[in-house]
Amino acid sequence: MKGDHAPVRVFIGDIQGCLGELERLLEAVQFDPARDELHPVGDVVNRGPDSLGVLRLLRELDAGGVLGNHDVHALLRMRGERQAGRRDTLEPLLESDEAPELLAWLAERPVIRAWEDLLCVHAAISPRWSDPVATLDGLDALADSPQLAFAISARYCDEQGQRPPADWPPPEPPFQAWYKHWQARPEETRTVVFGHWARNGLVLEPRVRGLDTGCLYGKQLTAWIAEEDRIVQVKAKRVYSATSLPD
């Protein structure tokens, strides 16, 4: 943020190639790359209009953040190990001369980032992981594993970390939103910042901040400034991908 202020950490929900909205959001929070930290919560590419431009800008700003399932999908497609999805918009990125360099930069993002007061992961933390950082730190995001699948894709689980067969419609008990298990840990004081769950929208609950507010689907792109516990949003210019989200 520009001006005389202490450095802040700015976390941004799922961008998914929405470059114009990302630029407007950074302006709205007055992000200062010389001072502040920028941490997308994953899914910075795919299904939106300009994944190439988003990666260019994030690299220029020396963004941190974590990998999401769409980021992993893009990396596997670059390696020829994944077929295109029906709603993929990755071709301009993958066919660009910049693709190898930009995707190598993207691949350097971890699955989890940790601070004394915060954890950042794309989708979820399993209640089975007594030490989520030890479980996920250094995990190979291009090799299938149950830990990776949970961290970048889960939404609901039971208290043993078992996931339901489907996430929609909402599953019956014993399944519940994964973060309810996190909130039930009496010894845990850290807040988890995550994305991935556009249908759930903005989540502002004790020790959880969910930032996927469906920019891709014509809703908002959201930033959370950690040091101020403040939300900033910009509205999407239009719907970029088909959606069944409620109005």
Backbone as JSON, one array per atom type, in Angstrom:
{
  "sequence": "MKGDHAPVRVFIGDIQGCLGELERLLEAVQFDPARDELHPVGDVVNRGPDSLGVLRLLRELDAGGVLGNHDVHALLRMRGERQAGRRDTLEPLLESDEAPELLAWLAERPVIRAWEDLLCVHAAISPRWSDPVATLDGLDALADSPQLAFAISARYCDEQGQRPPADWPPPEPPFQAWYKHWQARPEETRTVVFGHWARNGLVLEPRVRGLDTGCLYGKQLTAWIAEEDRIVQVKAKRVYSATSLPD",
  "N": [[0.84, -1.19, 0.0], [0.51, 2.21, -0.8], [2.25, 5.02, 0.53], [2.86, 6.16, 3.91], [3.18, 3.56, 5.8], [3.09, 0.54, 7.7], [4.5, -2.55, 6.47], [2.31, -4.83, 4.79], [0.5, -7.94, 4.45], [-1.08, -9.07, 1.65], [-3.68, -11.0, 0.72], [-5.18, -12.73, -1.95], [-8.13, -13.88, -3.46], [-9.26, -16.55, -5.69], [-8.0, -15.93, -8.81], [-7.88, -16.77, -11.5], [-7.14, -16.06, -14.2], [-8.28, -13.55, -14.55], [-7.31, -10.78, -15.4], [-7.83, -7.95, -15.62], [-9.5, -7.42, -13.43], [-7.77, -8.14, -11.36], [-5.79, -6.16, -11.62], [-7.31, -3.87, -11.02], [-8.05, -4.46, -8.39], [-5.59, -4.5, -7.04], [-4.96, -1.83, -7.3], [-7.03, -0.76, -5.79], [-6.42, -1.61, -3.19], [-4.15, -0.25, -2.87], [-1.63, -1.42, -3.32], [1.79, -1.83, -2.65], [4.54, -2.89, -4.15], [7.15, -2.63, -3.34], [7.13, -2.78, -0.66], [4.99, -4.28, 0.45], [3.59, -7.63, 0.8], [2.38, -9.99, -1.53], [-0.01, -12.45, -1.87], [-1.54, -14.7, -3.65], [-4.22, -17.06, -3.28], [-4.12, -19.36, -4.73], [-5.11, -21.07, -7.82], [-4.57, -19.19, -9.95], [-4.68, -19.18, -12.65], [-6.53, -20.11, -15.67], [-9.67, -20.72, -17.22], [-10.53, -18.07, -17.1], [-10.01, -14.89, -18.91], [-7.28, -14.15, -19.42], [-4.8, -15.69, -18.63], [-2.09, -15.69, -19.21], [-1.36, -12.96, -19.01], [-1.92, -12.55, -16.29], [-0.01, -14.19, -15.01], [2.34, -12.95, -15.9], [2.12, -10.45, -14.6], [2.0, -11.18, -11.86], [4.48, -12.39, -11.52], [6.13, -10.19, -12.04], [5.53, -8.65, -9.83], [6.63, -10.12, -7.86], [5.14, -12.06, -6.49], [3.97, -14.25, -3.9], [2.24, -16.74, -2.5], [0.23, -19.74, -3.09], [-0.14, -22.98, -4.71], [-2.98, -23.91, -6.67], [-5.65, -26.16, -7.69], [-6.21, -25.65, -10.42], [-3.86, -24.44, -11.22], [-2.02, -26.53, -10.93], [-3.13, -28.22, -12.83], [-2.59, -26.74, -15.17], [0.21, -26.85, -15.18], [0.62, -29.6, -15.49], [-0.55, -29.97, -17.98], [1.25, -28.54, -19.54], [3.38, -30.24, -19.43], [2.42, -32.29, -20.9], [0.93, -34.22, -19.63], [-1.7, -34.14, -18.97], [-5.01, -33.88, -20.15], [-6.85, -31.38, -22.01], [-9.35, -29.54, -20.3], [-12.95, -29.19, -20.55], [-13.74, -26.52, -20.24], [-11.38, -25.14, -20.33], [-9.12, -22.39, -20.73], [-6.51, -22.16, -21.49], [-4.88, -22.19, -23.71], [-3.7, -19.8, -25.02], [-1.73, -19.17, -23.14], [-0.22, -21.6, -22.93], [0.72, -21.85, -25.52], [2.37, -19.75, -25.84], [5.58, -18.17, -26.27], [6.62, -17.49, -23.86], [5.74, -19.33, -22.09], [7.27, -21.61, -20.97], [9.03, -20.32, -19.16], [7.32, -18.76, -17.52], [5.6, -20.69, -16.43], [7.42, -22.27, -15.12], [8.11, -20.51, -13.13], [5.63, -20.35, -11.82], [5.46, -22.98, -10.9], [7.17, -22.99, -8.79], [5.74, -22.16, -6.62], [4.58, -23.12, -3.39], [2.58, -25.75, -1.82], [1.58, -25.09, 0.62], [1.8, -22.23, 2.72], [3.31, -20.76, 5.56], [3.06, -18.75, 8.46], [3.72, -17.28, 11.67], [1.23, -16.6, 12.64], [-0.56, -17.33, 10.66], [-1.8, -19.63, 8.16], [-1.66, -20.51, 4.76], [-3.44, -22.05, 2.26], [-4.67, -23.67, -0.67], [-7.23, -25.08, -0.81], [-8.0, -26.8, 1.5], [-7.41, -28.1, 4.84], [-6.7, -31.12, 6.3], [-8.35, -32.76, 9.03], [-6.91, -34.88, 9.92], [-4.26, -34.23, 9.88], [-1.92, -33.6, 12.1], [0.17, -31.85, 12.08], [0.03, -29.66, 9.78], [1.85, -28.19, 8.22], [4.23, -29.7, 8.24], [3.23, -31.91, 6.94], [2.57, -31.0, 4.36], [4.6, -29.32, 3.43], [7.04, -28.95, 0.99], [5.88, -30.83, -0.62], [5.46, -32.64, -3.64], [3.87, -31.17, -6.17], [3.21, -32.12, -8.63], [2.91, -34.77, -8.57], [0.64, -37.3, -7.97], [-1.07, -37.58, -4.89], [-2.72, -38.47, -1.82], [-2.57, -36.43, 0.07], [-1.97, -34.12, -1.43], [-4.25, -34.0, -3.07], [-6.26, -33.49, -1.19], [-5.44, -31.01, -0.13], [-5.63, -29.24, -2.3], [-8.16, -29.57, -3.33], [-10.3, -30.37, -1.63], [-13.45, -29.87, 0.08], [-15.58, -30.62, 1.82], [-15.51, -32.84, 4.67], [-15.28, -35.65, 6.98], [-14.65, -36.18, 10.52], [-12.44, -37.79, 10.45], [-11.17, -37.05, 8.2], [-12.13, -38.09, 5.86], [-13.52, -37.77, 2.65], [-16.68, -36.83, 1.13], [-18.59, -38.54, -1.47], [-19.42, -36.61, -3.31], [-19.52, -33.01, -3.6], [-21.73, -31.48, -3.99], [-25.23, -31.79, -4.13], [-24.92, -30.24, -0.78], [-23.32, -32.51, 1.37], [-24.68, -34.95, 3.68], [-24.46, -35.16, 7.33], [-21.96, -37.45, 8.58], [-20.4, -35.49, 7.38], [-18.96, -32.27, 7.0], [-18.17, -28.78, 6.42], [-14.72, -28.49, 5.83], [-13.28, -26.67, 7.4], [-14.61, -26.43, 9.78], [-13.67, -28.44, 11.37], [-11.08, -27.55, 11.76], [-11.57, -25.26, 13.28], [-12.39, -26.48, 15.56], [-10.16, -27.31, 16.88], [-8.72, -27.0, 19.88], [-6.2, -26.17, 20.62], [-5.17, -24.71, 18.56], [-4.22, -21.67, 17.17], [-3.78, -20.29, 14.85], [-4.86, -18.59, 11.88], [-6.44, -19.8, 8.97], [-6.09, -19.11, 5.59], [-7.81, -19.35, 2.59], [-9.05, -20.54, -0.64], [-10.9, -21.59, -3.47], [-13.64, -22.25, -3.14], [-16.08, -21.15, -4.49], [-18.87, -21.3, -4.48], [-19.46, -21.25, -1.8], [-18.65, -18.73, -1.14], [-17.57, -15.61, 0.39], [-15.85, -16.19, 3.37], [-15.8, -15.39, 6.63], [-14.95, -16.23, 9.45], [-14.2, -17.37, 12.82], [-10.78, -17.84, 12.88], [-10.64, -18.59, 10.19], [-10.45, -17.56, 6.8], [-12.07, -17.34, 3.93], [-11.62, -16.79, 0.55], [-12.51, -17.06, -2.09], [-14.59, -15.61, -4.15], [-15.9, -15.88, -6.53], [-15.09, -14.41, -8.9], [-14.59, -15.21, -11.52], [-17.08, -16.02, -12.28], [-18.55, -13.77, -12.66], [-18.87, -12.35, -10.33], [-17.19, -11.2, -7.56], [-13.75, -10.16, -7.12], [-11.6, -10.74, -4.48], [-9.69, -9.3, -1.84], [-7.82, -9.8, 1.13], [-6.5, -7.99, 3.7], [-4.17, -8.83, 5.87], [-2.95, -7.72, 8.22], [-4.7, -5.73, 8.92], [-7.07, -6.97, 9.07], [-8.96, -6.69, 6.99], [-11.28, -6.5, 4.34], [-11.25, -6.09, 0.83], [-12.91, -5.54, -2.19], [-13.47, -5.96, -5.73], [-15.77, -5.66, -8.39], [-16.47, -8.14, -10.84], [-15.96, -7.64, -14.33], [-17.55, -8.98, -16.15], [-19.35, -12.08, -16.73], [-17.21, -14.77, -17.03], [-17.1, -17.48, -17.27], [-19.32, -20.25, -17.49], [-21.84, -20.6, -14.99], [-23.41, -21.98, -12.07], [-23.85, -20.73, -9.79], [-25.6, -19.15, -7.06], [-27.42, -16.03, -7.4]],
  "CA": [[0.0, 0.0, 0.0], [1.35, 3.38, -0.96], [2.19, 5.95, 1.64], [3.62, 5.85, 5.12], [2.47, 2.53, 6.54], [3.87, -0.68, 7.91], [4.25, -3.56, 5.43], [1.16, -5.7, 5.01], [0.33, -9.12, 3.6], [-2.33, -8.99, 0.91], [-4.09, -12.29, 0.17], [-6.18, -12.53, -3.0], [-8.86, -15.08, -3.84], [-9.0, -17.19, -6.98], [-7.93, -14.96, -9.91], [-8.26, -17.57, -12.67], [-6.94, -15.38, -15.46], [-9.02, -12.29, -14.63], [-6.25, -9.78, -15.25], [-8.36, -6.62, -15.39], [-9.97, -7.34, -12.05], [-6.59, -8.16, -10.51], [-5.18, -4.83, -11.66], [-8.17, -2.92, -10.28], [-8.0, -4.78, -6.97], [-4.3, -4.03, -6.52], [-5.08, -0.38, -7.17], [-7.96, -0.46, -4.7], [-5.75, -1.8, -1.9], [-2.94, 0.57, -2.93], [-0.53, -2.35, -3.11], [3.13, -1.3, -2.9], [5.41, -4.06, -4.25], [8.42, -2.39, -2.66], [6.96, -2.9, 0.78], [3.98, -5.24, 0.86], [3.64, -8.99, 0.28], [1.19, -10.39, -2.27], [-0.16, -13.9, -1.79], [-2.74, -15.33, -4.18], [-4.49, -18.31, -2.57], [-4.15, -20.46, -5.69], [-5.95, -20.92, -9.02], [-4.32, -17.9, -10.6], [-4.86, -19.34, -14.09], [-7.5, -20.99, -16.31], [-11.1, -20.43, -17.4], [-10.69, -16.64, -17.33], [-9.61, -14.41, -20.23], [-5.88, -13.78, -19.66], [-3.88, -16.35, -17.7], [-0.74, -15.25, -19.55], [-1.16, -11.65, -18.42], [-1.9, -12.68, -14.83], [1.3, -14.71, -14.6], [3.33, -11.89, -16.13], [2.01, -9.43, -13.55], [2.36, -11.74, -10.56], [5.94, -12.54, -11.47], [6.7, -8.85, -11.95], [5.3, -8.17, -8.46], [7.29, -11.07, -6.96], [4.09, -12.62, -5.64], [4.19, -15.54, -3.25], [1.04, -17.53, -2.69], [0.26, -21.2, -3.13], [-0.7, -23.6, -5.89], [-4.32, -24.45, -6.64], [-5.87, -27.28, -8.6], [-6.09, -25.21, -11.81], [-2.44, -24.2, -11.47], [-1.44, -27.86, -11.13], [-3.64, -28.68, -14.13], [-1.83, -26.05, -16.22], [1.58, -27.39, -15.19], [0.58, -30.95, -16.06], [-0.81, -29.82, -19.41], [2.5, -28.11, -20.16], [4.23, -31.44, -19.51], [1.75, -33.3, -21.72], [0.44, -35.28, -18.76], [-3.1, -33.89, -18.65], [-5.79, -33.44, -21.3], [-7.57, -30.12, -21.81], [-10.69, -29.6, -19.78], [-13.97, -28.64, -21.44], [-13.81, -25.07, -20.11], [-10.03, -24.57, -20.27], [-8.75, -21.24, -21.58], [-5.06, -22.11, -21.27], [-4.09, -22.26, -24.95], [-2.81, -18.65, -25.25], [-0.57, -19.3, -22.24], [0.6, -22.77, -23.26], [1.31, -21.68, -26.84], [3.24, -18.58, -25.81], [7.02, -18.39, -26.09], [6.92, -17.24, -22.46], [5.14, -20.38, -21.26], [8.2, -22.37, -20.12], [9.57, -19.5, -18.07], [6.26, -18.36, -16.6], [5.1, -21.85, -15.71], [8.47, -22.67, -14.18], [7.94, -19.62, -11.98], [4.43, -20.79, -11.11], [5.73, -24.26, -10.25], [7.94, -22.76, -7.56], [4.82, -21.91, -5.5], [4.37, -24.32, -2.57], [1.2, -26.14, -1.55], [1.2, -24.39, 1.84], [2.7, -21.21, 3.28], [3.05, -20.62, 6.99], [3.61, -17.7, 9.3], [3.42, -17.57, 13.07], [-0.2, -16.39, 12.9], [-1.39, -17.68, 9.51], [-1.49, -20.64, 7.17], [-2.34, -20.29, 3.49], [-3.57, -23.25, 1.45], [-5.71, -23.37, -1.66], [-8.58, -25.61, -0.56], [-8.4, -27.36, 2.79], [-6.48, -28.79, 5.73], [-7.37, -32.3, 6.83], [-8.27, -32.94, 10.47], [-5.95, -35.95, 10.22], [-2.9, -33.73, 9.89], [-1.6, -32.92, 13.36], [1.07, -30.77, 11.7], [-0.21, -29.46, 8.35], [3.05, -27.7, 7.52], [5.12, -30.85, 8.05], [2.6, -32.81, 5.97], [2.48, -30.44, 3.0], [5.79, -28.57, 3.02], [7.91, -29.69, 0.09], [5.13, -31.83, -1.37], [5.56, -32.54, -5.09], [2.53, -30.86, -6.66], [2.99, -32.77, -9.92], [2.79, -36.21, -8.31], [-0.6, -37.56, -7.25], [-1.01, -38.1, -3.53], [-3.92, -38.09, -1.07], [-2.33, -35.15, 0.74], [-2.12, -33.07, -2.42], [-5.65, -33.94, -3.5], [-7.04, -32.83, -0.15], [-5.01, -29.61, 0.03], [-6.0, -28.38, -3.43], [-9.48, -29.88, -3.89], [-11.35, -30.75, -0.67], [-14.37, -28.88, 0.65], [-16.21, -31.26, 2.97], [-14.92, -34.08, 5.16], [-15.69, -36.01, 8.33], [-13.59, -35.9, 11.49], [-11.25, -38.57, 10.09], [-10.63, -36.51, 6.96], [-12.7, -38.76, 4.69], [-14.34, -36.86, 1.85], [-17.9, -37.43, 0.58], [-18.5, -38.84, -2.91], [-19.64, -35.39, -4.07], [-19.64, -31.8, -2.78], [-23.0, -30.8, -4.25], [-25.64, -30.89, -3.04], [-24.13, -30.43, 0.44], [-23.48, -33.86, 1.92], [-25.26, -35.11, 5.01], [-23.52, -35.57, 8.39], [-20.99, -36.72, 9.43], [-19.57, -34.56, 6.61], [-19.2, -30.84, 7.16], [-17.09, -27.99, 5.85], [-13.45, -28.92, 6.43], [-12.74, -25.71, 8.36], [-15.25, -26.63, 11.08], [-12.74, -29.28, 12.14], [-9.97, -26.67, 12.16], [-12.05, -24.4, 14.36], [-12.61, -27.31, 16.75], [-8.89, -27.63, 17.52], [-8.58, -26.02, 20.96], [-4.81, -25.72, 20.76], [-4.73, -24.02, 17.34], [-4.54, -20.24, 17.18], [-3.52, -19.7, 13.54], [-5.95, -18.43, 10.91], [-6.2, -20.38, 7.65], [-6.59, -18.35, 4.45], [-7.99, -20.33, 1.52], [-9.92, -20.18, -1.75], [-11.42, -22.83, -4.04], [-15.02, -22.58, -2.84], [-16.87, -20.0, -4.93], [-20.27, -21.46, -4.07], [-19.52, -20.87, -0.39], [-18.45, -17.29, -1.09], [-16.67, -15.04, 1.39], [-15.95, -16.81, 4.69], [-15.15, -14.62, 7.69], [-15.29, -16.91, 10.69], [-13.01, -17.49, 13.68], [-9.59, -18.55, 12.41], [-10.69, -18.94, 8.76], [-10.8, -16.53, 5.83], [-12.25, -17.93, 2.61], [-11.57, -15.62, -0.33], [-13.0, -17.29, -3.46], [-15.91, -15.0, -4.27], [-16.49, -16.1, -7.85], [-14.81, -13.41, -9.94], [-14.72, -15.9, -12.8], [-18.49, -16.2, -12.56], [-19.21, -12.48, -12.72], [-19.13, -11.81, -8.99], [-16.15, -10.28, -7.1], [-12.4, -10.59, -6.75], [-11.5, -10.31, -3.08], [-8.41, -9.26, -1.13], [-7.85, -9.68, 2.59], [-5.26, -7.43, 4.24], [-4.09, -9.57, 7.13], [-2.61, -6.88, 9.38], [-5.84, -4.88, 9.24], [-8.27, -7.81, 9.01], [-9.84, -5.86, 6.16], [-11.66, -7.04, 3.04], [-11.44, -5.17, -0.28], [-13.43, -6.28, -3.33], [-13.88, -5.3, -6.97], [-16.74, -6.47, -9.12], [-16.04, -8.63, -12.14], [-16.5, -6.9, -15.48], [-18.6, -9.79, -16.76], [-19.23, -13.52, -16.49], [-16.21, -15.33, -17.94], [-17.29, -18.92, -17.37], [-20.67, -20.63, -17.1], [-21.94, -20.8, -13.55], [-24.7, -22.29, -11.44], [-23.84, -20.07, -8.49], [-26.77, -18.3, -6.82], [-27.21, -14.59, -7.58]],
  "C": [[0.88, 1.24, 0.0], [1.19, 4.3, 0.24], [2.99, 5.45, 2.81], [2.84, 4.84, 5.94], [3.42, 1.35, 6.73], [3.57, -1.68, 6.8], [3.05, -4.43, 5.8], [1.22, -6.9, 4.07], [-1.05, -9.05, 2.98], [-2.6, -10.36, 0.29], [-5.23, -12.06, -0.81], [-6.8, -13.87, -3.37], [-8.6, -15.49, -5.28], [-9.12, -16.19, -8.13], [-8.38, -15.59, -11.22], [-8.22, -16.79, -13.99], [-7.66, -14.06, -15.61], [-8.08, -11.12, -14.38], [-6.81, -8.4, -14.93], [-8.82, -6.42, -13.96], [-8.8, -7.36, -11.07], [-5.93, -6.79, -10.47], [-6.0, -3.82, -10.88], [-8.14, -3.19, -8.78], [-6.69, -4.31, -6.34], [-4.3, -2.52, -6.36], [-5.96, -0.02, -5.99], [-7.32, -0.63, -3.33], [-4.48, -0.98, -1.8], [-1.7, -0.28, -2.63], [0.8, -1.73, -3.52], [4.11, -2.47, -2.95], [6.77, -3.87, -3.59], [8.34, -2.67, -1.17], [6.06, -4.05, 1.2], [4.23, -6.62, 0.24], [2.31, -9.31, -0.39], [1.12, -11.91, -2.31], [-1.49, -14.35, -2.36], [-2.95, -16.7, -3.5], [-4.64, -19.49, -3.52], [-5.2, -20.25, -6.76], [-5.79, -19.53, -9.61], [-4.6, -17.97, -12.1], [-6.1, -20.19, -14.39], [-8.95, -20.53, -16.14], [-11.41, -18.94, -17.56], [-10.01, -16.22, -18.62], [-8.11, -14.26, -20.46], [-4.94, -14.38, -18.61], [-2.44, -15.91, -17.94], [-0.44, -13.91, -18.89], [-1.1, -11.69, -16.9], [-0.54, -13.17, -14.36], [2.4, -13.68, -14.81], [3.32, -10.89, -14.98], [2.43, -9.99, -12.19], [3.86, -11.95, -10.44], [6.62, -11.19, -11.32], [6.61, -8.31, -10.52], [5.95, -9.08, -7.42], [6.29, -11.65, -5.96], [4.52, -13.96, -5.06], [3.02, -16.45, -3.55], [1.29, -19.02, -2.77], [-0.35, -21.7, -4.43], [-2.14, -24.06, -5.64], [-4.48, -25.55, -7.67], [-5.77, -26.86, -10.07], [-4.64, -24.9, -12.18], [-1.72, -25.53, -11.74], [-1.88, -28.42, -12.48], [-2.85, -28.04, -15.27], [-0.41, -26.6, -16.32], [1.62, -28.79, -15.8], [0.26, -30.92, -17.55], [0.46, -29.41, -20.14], [3.43, -29.31, -20.35], [3.61, -32.53, -20.37], [1.17, -34.43, -20.93], [-1.02, -35.1, -18.37], [-3.8, -33.38, -19.91], [-6.51, -32.13, -20.97], [-8.95, -30.38, -21.24], [-11.66, -28.9, -20.71], [-14.01, -27.12, -21.41], [-12.43, -24.42, -19.97], [-9.89, -23.36, -21.19], [-7.23, -21.05, -21.53], [-4.25, -22.02, -22.55], [-3.21, -21.03, -25.19], [-1.57, -18.67, -24.35], [0.35, -20.42, -22.7], [1.31, -22.62, -24.6], [2.26, -20.48, -26.92], [4.71, -18.98, -25.67], [7.44, -18.2, -24.63], [6.49, -18.38, -21.55], [6.16, -21.13, -20.4], [8.7, -21.58, -18.93], [8.49, -19.15, -17.05], [5.74, -19.55, -15.79], [6.15, -22.44, -14.79], [8.41, -21.8, -12.93], [6.74, -20.05, -11.16], [4.71, -22.06, -10.31], [6.53, -24.12, -8.96], [7.03, -22.43, -6.37], [4.64, -23.2, -4.71], [2.88, -24.65, -2.46], [0.68, -25.43, -0.3], [2.24, -23.35, 2.18], [2.3, -20.99, 4.73], [3.76, -19.42, 7.57], [3.25, -18.05, 10.74], [1.92, -17.51, 13.34], [-1.12, -16.92, 11.81], [-0.88, -18.92, 8.79], [-2.27, -20.28, 5.91], [-2.28, -21.58, 2.68], [-4.71, -23.02, 0.48], [-7.1, -23.82, -1.22], [-8.84, -25.95, 0.9], [-7.21, -27.97, 3.53], [-7.24, -29.94, 6.38], [-7.27, -32.35, 8.35], [-7.32, -34.06, 10.88], [-4.53, -35.44, 10.37], [-2.64, -32.97, 11.2], [-0.66, -31.75, 13.12], [0.93, -30.54, 10.2], [1.02, -29.01, 7.59], [4.01, -28.85, 7.25], [4.56, -31.79, 6.99], [2.73, -32.3, 4.54], [3.74, -29.74, 2.53], [6.69, -29.44, 2.15], [7.2, -30.75, -0.72], [5.26, -31.58, -2.87], [4.15, -32.36, -5.66], [2.22, -31.52, -8.0], [2.95, -34.29, -9.8], [1.53, -36.43, -7.48], [-0.33, -38.1, -5.86], [-2.29, -37.71, -2.82], [-3.77, -36.74, -0.39], [-2.52, -33.99, -0.22], [-3.58, -32.9, -2.82], [-6.5, -33.22, -2.46], [-6.71, -31.34, -0.1], [-5.49, -28.71, -1.08], [-7.43, -28.6, -3.92], [-10.6, -30.09, -2.88], [-12.22, -29.56, -0.28], [-15.02, -29.44, 1.93], [-15.41, -32.48, 3.39], [-15.55, -34.42, 6.5], [-14.5, -35.82, 9.27], [-12.35, -36.74, 11.29], [-10.62, -38.09, 8.78], [-11.12, -37.24, 5.72], [-13.64, -37.8, 3.97], [-15.59, -37.57, 1.33], [-17.73, -37.74, -0.91], [-18.65, -37.59, -3.78], [-19.82, -34.22, -3.11], [-20.95, -31.07, -2.98], [-24.03, -31.81, -4.7], [-24.86, -31.16, -1.76], [-24.38, -31.8, 1.05], [-24.06, -33.84, 3.33], [-24.16, -35.39, 6.04], [-23.18, -37.05, 8.24], [-20.12, -35.72, 8.67], [-19.97, -33.12, 6.92], [-18.03, -30.09, 6.54], [-15.79, -28.29, 6.58], [-13.01, -27.98, 7.54], [-13.45, -25.77, 9.71], [-14.37, -27.51, 11.98], [-11.54, -28.47, 12.61], [-10.37, -25.8, 13.34], [-12.24, -25.17, 15.66], [-11.31, -27.7, 17.44], [-8.61, -26.61, 18.63], [-7.18, -25.43, 21.08], [-4.36, -24.82, 19.62], [-5.19, -22.56, 17.36], [-4.38, -19.59, 15.8], [-4.79, -19.62, 12.7], [-5.54, -19.06, 9.59], [-6.87, -19.52, 6.59], [-6.66, -19.31, 3.27], [-8.9, -19.77, 0.43], [-10.76, -21.36, -2.15], [-12.93, -23.01, -3.95], [-15.93, -21.41, -3.19], [-18.32, -20.1, -4.49], [-20.46, -21.03, -2.62], [-19.33, -19.37, -0.2], [-17.48, -16.87, 0.0], [-16.92, -15.7, 2.75], [-15.13, -15.99, 5.68], [-15.62, -15.19, 9.01], [-14.04, -17.01, 11.55], [-11.96, -18.4, 13.07], [-9.71, -19.11, 11.0], [-11.1, -17.72, 7.95], [-10.85, -17.19, 4.46], [-12.46, -16.83, 1.59], [-12.03, -15.87, -1.76], [-14.43, -16.77, -3.55], [-16.4, -14.96, -5.71], [-16.27, -15.02, -8.88], [-15.03, -14.0, -11.33], [-16.17, -15.98, -13.26], [-19.27, -14.88, -12.51], [-19.49, -11.84, -11.38], [-18.0, -10.87, -8.57], [-14.8, -10.97, -7.01], [-12.1, -9.94, -5.41], [-10.06, -10.35, -2.58], [-8.68, -9.17, 0.36], [-6.49, -9.16, 3.04], [-5.12, -7.93, 5.66], [-3.88, -8.66, 8.33], [-3.76, -5.98, 9.81], [-7.14, -5.67, 9.35], [-9.35, -7.1, 8.2], [-10.04, -6.51, 4.8], [-11.82, -5.9, 2.04], [-11.89, -6.0, -1.48], [-13.61, -5.37, -4.55], [-14.82, -6.23, -7.7], [-16.16, -6.9, -10.46], [-16.7, -7.83, -13.26], [-17.65, -7.64, -16.12], [-18.45, -11.23, -16.29], [-18.25, -14.08, -17.52], [-16.4, -16.83, -18.16], [-18.69, -19.25, -16.88], [-20.73, -20.98, -15.62], [-23.34, -21.22, -13.15], [-24.76, -21.67, -10.06], [-25.11, -19.25, -8.3], [-26.43, -16.84, -7.04], [-26.88, -13.91, -6.27]]
}
